[in-house]
Structures are given as structure tokens and as C-alpha cells.
């Protein structure tokens, strides 16, 4: 393992039915004016919006409403939220939703305290914010693990870029499996595959020699596969639902990344595709992973083979065969859970979009294969 320093800032409140008590326990540490941030209409239709607003008011808080954060949150929405936070003198941001809401709020938290443009600050000047409006999260759609870190993925529509920004860490995360019970199974599957992708992207990062972080990672990957199958077989399986929620947190709370330089090349490619299309994140990853992994086999065969044995339970006559079987098993699982393996299954048929994605995606130094942009394009084009 590489050397590391580790300090974890996010308090976890996990458990079926824990949301009300957890939120009320946290509110004495928050300011009086709370921005309640959320996505579309599902929060209100489910009745959760009214419950959370009532809980905040019971704690003596003044609520500033900020809704309409859509999937693939935009930089324009970040700026809108930051303006509102400044104008209303918001003292704390409560993000209620999935990864998009949480990501948007992390950057709102930074931009609200800055006099300069946070995108230019990070991408032109290579500086990062260090003062934030404090925030916490209530997770209503799991899989991204966004509640566990300070990274965000934001789409800058003017620049045609969908890229990572660094914002605030949540001070707490509320992981109540009852709050994700109404999610459509398609969304549950997409989120669970995103969790599996996070694990694989970390596992295939350097160094490739297996260490304790990787061995924990193998357990998380097995858990995601087993619990997703269980939940698909029985959507009332609360235990499986909670396990998937915690697996998502484990994949992104930093533990699996200790001593690793992570890969995340598949994520960077998907983000780039998402800048030009309305690509669903989990589905895009399902198409991309096998495509890039086939081309990574020579460089990553030892690690792929270990993944095959430890996670997928496959064994070939040689290391190369076991590695190839591991990717076969991944593709079989993608089909089993109803995710796409081809772009046309998602309505993406224009190869110029894939060319643009290959030309603009970030190239990740932690990947065991250093891809050229032409290699990435060819891999994507094979999946049309």
C-alpha cells in the first residue's frame, strides 16, 4: 500500500426508521436559517418534504426552500442556489435526495462563500475552496455514495463539460432505508451498479498488488451482487435494501481507497458522454466498463483474475483465461439485472458524440492502462 493520512469528517446515522431522531439530534449544531434543498416533485408526493419541514420547524429553524435540482445538476443551478443562500443569509444547507442534490449542494456551499467563480478557481487557477456554508444530507436515493465525500460532478452547459468539482463535506449523513423504499426498481439497480463501479474503479487502481483495502473491497463487491439479486427477487426485503445503502457508503467513504491511486477512467468517460446526452449514469457505466476492461486485460490480468476468483467465483486454465472470465461474468451480471451493454439500448446512436466524449474526458493516471483518446473512442464505438 502507498502511505496515507486518514481523517473522516462525516457522521453516520444508519438504520431503518432513523431519520426523524437523527435529524433532530443534529439540528442543535446547525444555524437558525436552513436551506432545504431537494430535486423534483417526488419528495413532496411522498410526503417526506412536509415531514422534514415540520421536523425543522419543531427544532426552531427557519426554512428557505430550494427545489428543482435535476439529475446531472448544472452549474447554472449551483449559481442560483449560491445567490439564494447569500440573499437569505442561509446558515446551514440540508440536502435531501440522491447524488445530484448532494453534489449540487456541496458546490453551492462553496460558491456562497466565494467572491470568485468556483469553476475557474479550480480549473484555471488550480485552487480549492476552504470556507463553506455547513451542510448535512438525508439520502433518499443511494448508490452514488455522494453523502460520504466532498466531490461533486457538475455539468457546465456553456462549456459542454461534465466534470468534478471539490466542495464541502457534509457534517452528517442520514441513511434510513425506509426513505428509499419507494424508488423504482430501475433506479435501485442503476444506483447499485454505480456502487459496484466505484468499487471496481478503486480495485483496479494502482498499486495492483492486493492489500487490505482491496480485500475489504472484495467483500463489498460480493455484498452488492448478492443483495441486489435478493432485492430484485423480493422488493420487500428491507435487510437487502439497507445493505445496499451501506455498501454505497462504504464504496465512497475513503476506506477502500486507502493506500490506492484510484482508476475511475470509466467514470470520467461516462461524465463526458453525459455532457452531450441525457445519459443515465449507472446505465452508461454498464456499457463502458466491459468495453474498457476488455482493452485493459493485458495490463490488468492479474488483478482481473483475482477479482474473478474472489468476487465472481470463476476459474480458468490460466491467469489470462480467469481474467477474461471475470469480465464475462461482469457482462452476464449486467444483462441479468437488465442494464444495457450497447449505446443504442439507451438511444445513443451518433458516434460523433462518442468521439467528443473521448476527446474531452479526463485521462486518469491511476488506471493500469494509459489510454489514448483514439483507444477510448474505438472502445466506445464498438458498443454502438
N, C-alpha and C positions, 0 to 999 in steps of 0.2 A: 504494500500500500504506500501511496505517497503520504508525506506528512500533512497534518491539518490542524486547524484550530476550530473548535465547535462550541457555539453557544446558541441555544434555541429560544427564540423570544415569544412563541405563540402558545398561550394557554389553551388546553383542550378540554372541552365539555362534551363527552361522548355518552350516548345511551338513549334507548328508546324512551320518548316522552320527556326528555330532559330540558327542552327549550325554554319553557317559562321560568323555571327555577334558575337556570344558568344565566339567562339574560338579566333577571332581577338581581342576581348576585354580582354581576359585572357593572351595573349602572352606577353604583356609588363612586366608581373610579372614572366615570365619564363626565363631561361638562353638561351644562343645562340644555344647550341648543343642539339637538341631534338631527343630522340629515338622515332620513330614512330613504335609502336608495334601493331600487328594485328594477325588474325588467318589464315584461309585458303585462297582460291582464290576468294571467293565471294566478298570481299571488292574491289578487282581490277576489277572483272567482272561487278560490279555495277557502276563503275566509281567513287566511293566515295574516293578510295585511291588517285587518281590523283587530285581530288578536295582538299582534306585535305593537301596533299603535297604542292600544289600550294598556298593554304592559308598560310601555314607555311613559305614558301619562300617569299611571299609578306610581311610577318612580319619580314623579315630579318633573318630567322632561318636557321641553317644548319641541315639537316635531316640525321639521322642514322637509316637505315632500319632494322627492326627486325620482320620478319613474321614467319608463321608456327606454331603458338601456337594452339594446337589442343584441342578439348573437353577433359575434365579430364586432365588438364595440369600436366606435370610430373616435378619431382624435377630436372631431368637432363636438362629440358628446362629452368628452373629457373637459374641453374648454367651457362648455355650457355648465357642467357641474361645478367647475372651479369658480366660475363667476358667481354662481348662486351661493356657494359656500362663503365667498368673500362678502357678498352683499348682505347675507343673512347672519353673518358673524357665527357661522357654524363652529362648534367646539368639538364635535365628535361625529364620525360617519359610521352608520350601521348599514353594511351591505347585506341584503337579503336576496339570495338567488344562487346561481351557479357561477361558473368560471368567468363568464362575460361581465356580470355585475361586479364580481370581486376585482377583476382586472381593471375595469374602468375606474372603480373607486380608489384603488391603490395609486393611480396616476392623478386622479382628482386631488387626493390627499396631498400629493407633492405640489401640483401646479397651483393649488390655492394659496400656498405659502411662498410662491416664487414670483419675482418681477420679470423673469425671462421665460422664454419658451422652453419647456422641458424637453421637447424632441430635439431641438437644435443644441441644447445644453449637452445631451447625451451623445448625439451622433456627429455633431460638428466639433464640439469642444472636449468631448470625452470626459465630462464631469458628471457627477451623480448627485441628486438632491440628498440632503441630510436633515432637513426640517420638514415635518409633516403635520397635518391635522390628524390626530389619533383616530384609529378605526378598529372595528370588530366585524365579524361576519357570522351570519346564520346561513348554513348551507341548505339549499333546497333542491339542488341537483349536483350529485357527486360524480367524480371521475377525473376532473382536471387537477385536483389537489391544490387549486389556487389559494385556498384558505391557509396553506402552510408556508407560503413564501412571499417574497416581495417583488417577484417578477410578474410582468403583465404583457399580454400580446394585444396590440392596438393597431387598427387599420387607419392609415393616413390616406384618405381618399384622394386628396390633391396630388400626393406624391406617388400614388399607386403602390404603396408599400404596406405590408402587414408584418410588423416586426416587434421585437421585445423591447420593453422599457422597464426601468427599475423604479419602483415606488415604495410605498410604505408596507411594512409588515403589519398584519392585523395583530392587535394585542391579545385577542381571543378568537377562538373558532368554536361554534356550537354545531355539533354533529349529532342530530336527532334523527334516527332512521324513520320515524313517523312522518317527517316532513318531506321525504322523497317517495312516499308510498303511492302518491297519485301520478307520478311520472309515467308517461307512455313507455312501454317496454322497449320500443325502438330507441328512445333516448337513454334508457338504462344501459342498453347494450353498447351504444356509442360511447357512453361515459366509461364503462368498464373496459372497453378496448383502449381508450385513451390511457387508463391506468396501466394496462399491460404494456402499452407502448412506452410510457415513462420508464417502466422497469427495464424493458429491453434496451432502450436508448442508454440507460445508465450502465447496464450489464456489459454492453458491447463497447463501452468507453475504455480508455487506457488508464492504467496498465491492464493488459489482458490476463495476467496471472491472477488466478482466483484467490480472493481474500474473504475475510469475514463479512464485509459489506455485500459481496456477491452472493455468499451463502444465505444471508438473510433475504436478499433479493429473490433467490430461487424459491424460497418459501412463500413470498408474497405473490410471485407469478403463479405458483401452483394454486394458491388460495383464490386468486381472481378467476382462474379457469374453472375450478371446482364450484365456487359459489355462484358464478354466472350460470353455469349449467343447472344448478339447483333452483335458482330463482326463475329461470325460464320454464323449468318443469312445473314449478309451483309458485306463482306470483305472490302468494300469501306468506311465503317463507321469510318471516321477519329477521331470523338469525342470519340468513344468507345476505339479505339487504344490508344489515348492519356491518357484516364482514366486508362487503364490497366498499362500503363507505370508509371503513378504517383502512382497508388496503389502499384506497385512493390517497388517504392522508399519508400513509407510510411511504408511498412512492415519491412523495414530494416534500417530506419534512426534513430532508437532508441526510437521514441516516444511511440510506442506500448509496449516497454519493460520497461518503467519507472515504478519502484516500483514492478517489477516482477523478479522472478528467472525462466528463461525460461526452457521449456521442451527439445525440439529438439532431443528426443530419436529416432524418425523416421528418421531424417536426419542422425544421427550417424550410424544407421543400413544400410541405403542406401549407405552411403560413404563406409562402409565396403564391401558391395556387389560389389560396383564399383571397389574395389581394385582387385577383382578376375574375373570380367567380364567387358564388354563394356556397362554396364547398363546405359540407358538414365536416367538422374537424375529425371526429372519430372515423367516419367513412373514408375520408381522404387518406388517413394514416393506414387504414386497412388495405388500400390499393398500393400505397407507396412502400410499405415495409417489405413485402416479398420481392418487389421489383428491385429495390436497392440491395436487399440481403443476398439475392442470387449473385449480384456482382461483387459482393464483399466476401464471398466464400473462400477464395484463395488466401486472403489476408486474415480472415477471422475463423478459419475452420476449427481450430482447437476450442475456441470459446463456443462456437455454434454447436459443436459436438457435445460439450459439457451441458449446454442448455438442453440439447436433445435428450440426453440421459436423465438429467436431474428434474426437468420440467415437463417434457412431453413423453418420457418413458419409451424412447425409441433407441435402437441399436443396430448399426450396420456392420459390415465386414471390415471396415476400415474407418479411420478418423474422417476422411472425406465423405464417405457414404453416410456416416452418422450425422455429420453436419448438414448434408443435403436433406436427410430425412427430417431433421429438426425444422427446416424451412417448409418442407412438405406438410408437416404436422401443423405449423402455423397457418398455412393456406387452408388446410382442411378445417381448422377451427373457425377461421373467418367465414367460410362457407356454412359451417354448421350453425353459427349464430346469426346468419342472414345478412352479413355485411358484404359489400361489393369487393370484387377483385379487379374490376375494369372501370375505366373512367366513364364509358358510355352508360354504365348502370346508374351513374349519378347525373346523366345528362350533359356530360362534358365530352365534346367530340372535336373541338377545334385544337389542333396540335400547336397552333401559334400561341395559345395560352400556356401550354406546357413549355414551349420554348422560352417564353417570357419569364415563367417561374424559375426555370433552370438558370437563366441569365441574371436573375435578381436575388435568388435565395442566398442566405449566409452560408459560407462553406466552413464546416466545423472542424477545428484542429484535433478534437478528441476522437473523431471517427477513425476506426482502424484502417480504413482505406481513404486516401485523399482523392476524392472525386474531382474530375474536371467538369466544367459546365456541360460539355458535349456528352459526357458519360451519363450525367443526370438526365439530360434530355432524352437520350436513347432509352434509358430505363423507363422513363415516364411514357414515352411514345409506344413502347411495347405493350403498355397496358390500356391503350385506347379501346 
